[in-house]
Amino acid sequence: MSDTYTWLVTGSNRGIGLELVKQLVASSNNIVIATCRKPGSASALTELASAAPGRLHIVALDVSDGASIKASVEPVKDVLETHGLDYLVNNAATNNGEDSAFTFTEEILVRTLKANVVGPALIAQAYLPYLEKGKRKVIMNLSTGLASIASGYKDLLASYSISKTALNMLTYKQATARPDIIAFVIDPGWVKTDMGGPNAVLETKDCVAGLLKIITSATTEQSGKYYGYDGQTIPW
């Protein structure tokens, strides 16, 4: 099974996360650990798991809860100890919507930072021993173009943008702390999901096809960098 790759994808019950799982399990070479807060209500994931027995594992994980993150490792320990973890995809995030630097509350900012920065940081720490055993050792943190200070989006979606800019820095720190791991961030673009809304310009399947192309071909040259789903470099 030398050509088998293991994936852990957070926020897999809808949107980009669900489409990632769909496209990954289409290949018999992939073993996927799909996480979400409430697996019992993730009917789409359950259907996918039924069609891919032994290759799709659904695990409870709340990215805003440190205890939940730690507890998520135990259900998939046997899989990870056998194969290691090749790809960690931190996709789950929260977005408060329209707010500004002078309107968001303490509660909103703390909640957003906890889900979008602290969660991915703790997940990477919890799964680091398994990444070290993986063949690929890739961490992809899903960011946004709004996190680019140089792109000039001004005060649009302030709390969300602040959290994702912090996620970008976390990723850079991960890449520099561990040169043997490929860690980078991707802006998926404006995608037609519950978060992106119906006016978004990208279909989910096209976005995910672009993401997977970058993730599976990434080398240490990409580590610590910031890309769009089309592979173009984004300024910090």
RAPE-V373222 format. One record per residue. N is the residue number from 1. RES is the residue in three letters. OMEGA is omega as a letter, one per 20 degrees, with the letter a starting at -180 (999 if undefined). D_FIRST is the distance of its C-alpha to the first C-alpha in Angstrom with 2 decimals. Layout:
n=N res=RES omega=OMEGA d_first=D_FIRST
n=N res=RES omega=OMEGA d_first=D_FIRST
This chain:
n=1 res=MET omega=a d_first=0.00
n=2 res=SER omega=a d_first=3.79
n=3 res=ASP omega=r d_first=5.39
n=4 res=THR omega=r d_first=5.36
n=5 res=TYR omega=r d_first=8.86
n=6 res=THR omega=a d_first=11.24
n=7 res=TRP omega=r d_first=14.88
n=8 res=LEU omega=a d_first=18.14
n=9 res=VAL omega=r d_first=21.06
n=10 res=THR omega=a d_first=24.57
n=11 res=GLY omega=a d_first=27.34
n=12 res=SER omega=a d_first=25.09
n=13 res=ASN omega=a d_first=27.76
n=14 res=ARG omega=r d_first=29.64
n=15 res=GLY omega=a d_first=30.22
n=16 res=ILE omega=a d_first=27.82
n=17 res=GLY omega=r d_first=25.43
n=18 res=LEU omega=r d_first=25.25
n=19 res=GLU omega=r d_first=24.81
n=20 res=LEU omega=a d_first=21.94
n=21 res=VAL omega=r d_first=20.13
n=22 res=LYS omega=a d_first=21.17
n=23 res=GLN omega=a d_first=19.85
n=24 res=LEU omega=a d_first=16.50
n=25 res=VAL omega=r d_first=15.78
n=26 res=ALA omega=r d_first=16.89
n=27 res=SER omega=r d_first=13.47
n=28 res=SER omega=r d_first=10.67
n=29 res=ASN omega=a d_first=8.36
n=30 res=ASN omega=r d_first=10.40
n=31 res=ILE omega=a d_first=11.06
n=32 res=VAL omega=r d_first=14.77
n=33 res=ILE omega=a d_first=17.35
n=34 res=ALA omega=a d_first=20.64
n=35 res=THR omega=r d_first=23.75
n=36 res=CYS omega=a d_first=27.41
n=37 res=ARG omega=a d_first=30.64
n=38 res=LYS omega=a d_first=31.21
n=39 res=PRO omega=a d_first=28.21
n=40 res=GLY omega=r d_first=30.76
n=41 res=SER omega=a d_first=32.36
n=42 res=ALA omega=a d_first=29.30
n=43 res=SER omega=a d_first=29.58
n=44 res=ALA omega=r d_first=27.65
n=45 res=LEU omega=a d_first=24.58
n=46 res=THR omega=r d_first=25.02
n=47 res=GLU omega=r d_first=25.13
n=48 res=LEU omega=a d_first=21.89
n=49 res=ALA omega=r d_first=20.19
n=50 res=SER omega=a d_first=21.71
n=51 res=ALA omega=a d_first=20.24
n=52 res=ALA omega=a d_first=16.66
n=53 res=PRO omega=r d_first=16.41
n=54 res=GLY omega=a d_first=13.80
n=55 res=ARG omega=r d_first=12.75
n=56 res=LEU omega=a d_first=16.16
n=57 res=HIS omega=a d_first=17.93
n=58 res=ILE omega=a d_first=21.59
n=59 res=VAL omega=r d_first=23.24
n=60 res=ALA omega=r d_first=26.87
n=61 res=LEU omega=r d_first=27.61
n=62 res=ASP omega=a d_first=30.99
n=63 res=VAL omega=r d_first=30.88
n=64 res=SER omega=a d_first=34.58
n=65 res=ASP omega=a d_first=34.20
n=66 res=GLY omega=r d_first=33.01
n=67 res=ALA omega=r d_first=32.75
n=68 res=SER omega=r d_first=30.57
n=69 res=ILE omega=r d_first=28.19
n=70 res=LYS omega=a d_first=27.91
n=71 res=ALA omega=a d_first=27.58
n=72 res=SER omega=a d_first=24.65
n=73 res=VAL omega=a d_first=22.30
n=74 res=GLU omega=a d_first=22.80
n=75 res=PRO omega=a d_first=21.50
n=76 res=VAL omega=a d_first=17.99
n=77 res=LYS omega=a d_first=17.95
n=78 res=ASP omega=r d_first=15.54
n=79 res=VAL omega=a d_first=12.85
n=80 res=LEU omega=a d_first=13.73
n=81 res=GLU omega=r d_first=14.10
n=82 res=THR omega=a d_first=10.63
n=83 res=HIS omega=a d_first=9.07
n=84 res=GLY omega=r d_first=12.39
n=85 res=LEU omega=a d_first=13.98
n=86 res=ASP omega=a d_first=13.53
n=87 res=TYR omega=r d_first=16.40
n=88 res=LEU omega=a d_first=19.54
n=89 res=VAL omega=r d_first=21.91
n=90 res=ASN omega=a d_first=25.37
n=91 res=ASN omega=a d_first=26.92
n=92 res=ALA omega=r d_first=29.33
n=93 res=ALA omega=r d_first=32.93
n=94 res=THR omega=a d_first=36.53
n=95 res=ASN omega=a d_first=39.37
n=96 res=ASN omega=a d_first=42.98
n=97 res=GLY omega=a d_first=44.18
n=98 res=GLU omega=r d_first=47.37
n=99 res=ASP omega=a d_first=48.84
n=100 res=SER omega=a d_first=50.38
n=101 res=ALA omega=a d_first=50.86
n=102 res=PHE omega=a d_first=54.07
n=103 res=THR omega=a d_first=53.10
n=104 res=PHE omega=a d_first=49.85
n=105 res=THR omega=r d_first=50.42
n=106 res=GLU omega=a d_first=49.13
n=107 res=GLU omega=a d_first=47.15
n=108 res=ILE omega=a d_first=45.43
n=109 res=LEU omega=a d_first=44.56
n=110 res=VAL omega=r d_first=43.24
n=111 res=ARG omega=a d_first=41.16
n=112 res=THR omega=r d_first=39.71
n=113 res=LEU omega=a d_first=38.92
n=114 res=LYS omega=a d_first=37.33
n=115 res=ALA omega=a d_first=34.90
n=116 res=ASN omega=a d_first=34.26
n=117 res=VAL omega=a d_first=34.27
n=118 res=VAL omega=r d_first=34.25
n=119 res=GLY omega=r d_first=31.44
n=120 res=PRO omega=r d_first=28.94
n=121 res=ALA omega=a d_first=30.08
n=122 res=LEU omega=r d_first=29.55
n=123 res=ILE omega=r d_first=26.14
n=124 res=ALA omega=r d_first=24.98
n=125 res=GLN omega=a d_first=26.57
n=126 res=ALA omega=a d_first=25.05
n=127 res=TYR omega=r d_first=21.45
n=128 res=LEU omega=r d_first=21.97
n=129 res=PRO omega=a d_first=20.55
n=130 res=TYR omega=r d_first=17.16
n=131 res=LEU omega=a d_first=17.46
n=132 res=GLU omega=r d_first=18.18
n=133 res=LYS omega=a d_first=14.81
n=134 res=GLY omega=r d_first=13.00
n=135 res=LYS omega=a d_first=11.92
n=136 res=ARG omega=r d_first=14.52
n=137 res=LYS omega=a d_first=17.16
n=138 res=VAL omega=r d_first=19.08
n=139 res=ILE omega=r d_first=21.98
n=140 res=MET omega=r d_first=23.74
n=141 res=ASN omega=a d_first=27.03
n=142 res=LEU omega=a d_first=28.73
n=143 res=SER omega=r d_first=32.31
n=144 res=THR omega=r d_first=35.19
n=145 res=GLY omega=r d_first=37.63
n=146 res=LEU omega=r d_first=40.31
n=147 res=ALA omega=a d_first=39.04
n=148 res=SER omega=r d_first=40.18
n=149 res=ILE omega=a d_first=43.64
n=150 res=ALA omega=a d_first=44.31
n=151 res=SER omega=r d_first=43.78
n=152 res=GLY omega=r d_first=46.93
n=153 res=TYR omega=r d_first=46.18
n=154 res=LYS omega=a d_first=49.07
n=155 res=ASP omega=a d_first=49.25
n=156 res=LEU omega=r d_first=46.97
n=157 res=LEU omega=a d_first=44.87
n=158 res=ALA omega=a d_first=45.77
n=159 res=SER omega=r d_first=43.90
n=160 res=TYR omega=a d_first=40.63
n=161 res=SER omega=r d_first=41.05
n=162 res=ILE omega=a d_first=41.91
n=163 res=SER omega=a d_first=38.81
n=164 res=LYS omega=r d_first=36.49
n=165 res=THR omega=r d_first=38.31
n=166 res=ALA omega=r d_first=37.64
n=167 res=LEU omega=r d_first=33.93
n=168 res=ASN omega=r d_first=34.01
n=169 res=MET omega=r d_first=35.55
n=170 res=LEU omega=a d_first=33.07
n=171 res=THR omega=r d_first=30.24
n=172 res=TYR omega=r d_first=32.20
n=173 res=LYS omega=r d_first=32.71
n=174 res=GLN omega=a d_first=29.01
n=175 res=ALA omega=a d_first=28.27
n=176 res=THR omega=r d_first=31.11
n=177 res=ALA omega=a d_first=30.41
n=178 res=ARG omega=a d_first=26.82
n=179 res=PRO omega=r d_first=26.46
n=180 res=ASP omega=r d_first=22.87
n=181 res=ILE omega=r d_first=22.04
n=182 res=ILE omega=a d_first=22.49
n=183 res=ALA omega=a d_first=24.89
n=184 res=PHE omega=r d_first=27.00
n=185 res=VAL omega=r d_first=28.97
n=186 res=ILE omega=r d_first=29.27
n=187 res=ASP omega=a d_first=32.24
n=188 res=PRO omega=a d_first=31.02
n=189 res=GLY omega=a d_first=34.52
n=190 res=TRP omega=a d_first=36.87
n=191 res=VAL omega=r d_first=34.72
n=192 res=LYS omega=r d_first=35.98
n=193 res=THR omega=r d_first=34.82
n=194 res=ASP omega=r d_first=36.92
n=195 res=MET omega=a d_first=37.30
n=196 res=GLY omega=r d_first=37.92
n=197 res=GLY omega=a d_first=40.30
n=198 res=PRO omega=a d_first=41.24
n=199 res=ASN omega=r d_first=42.89
n=200 res=ALA omega=a d_first=39.75
n=201 res=VAL omega=a d_first=38.98
n=202 res=LEU omega=r d_first=35.19
n=203 res=GLU omega=a d_first=33.22
n=204 res=THR omega=a d_first=30.26
n=205 res=LYS omega=r d_first=27.79
n=206 res=ASP omega=r d_first=29.07
n=207 res=CYS omega=a d_first=28.93
n=208 res=VAL omega=r d_first=25.32
n=209 res=ALA omega=r d_first=24.30
n=210 res=GLY omega=r d_first=26.02
n=211 res=LEU omega=a d_first=24.49
n=212 res=LEU omega=r d_first=20.89
n=213 res=LYS omega=r d_first=21.81
n=214 res=ILE omega=a d_first=23.15
n=215 res=ILE omega=a d_first=20.51
n=216 res=THR omega=a d_first=17.51
n=217 res=SER omega=a d_first=19.66
n=218 res=ALA omega=r d_first=21.40
n=219 res=THR omega=r d_first=22.02
n=220 res=THR omega=r d_first=24.29
n=221 res=GLU omega=r d_first=27.15
n=222 res=GLN omega=a d_first=26.77
n=223 res=SER omega=r d_first=26.72
n=224 res=GLY omega=a d_first=29.90
n=225 res=LYS omega=a d_first=31.02
n=226 res=TYR omega=a d_first=32.11
n=227 res=TYR omega=r d_first=31.14
n=228 res=GLY omega=a d_first=32.00
n=229 res=TYR omega=r d_first=29.53
n=230 res=ASP omega=r d_first=30.62
n=231 res=GLY omega=r d_first=29.58
n=232 res=GLN omega=r d_first=33.20
n=233 res=THR omega=r d_first=34.13
n=234 res=ILE omega=r d_first=36.34
n=235 res=PRO omega=a d_first=39.17
n=236 res=TRP omega=999 d_first=39.17
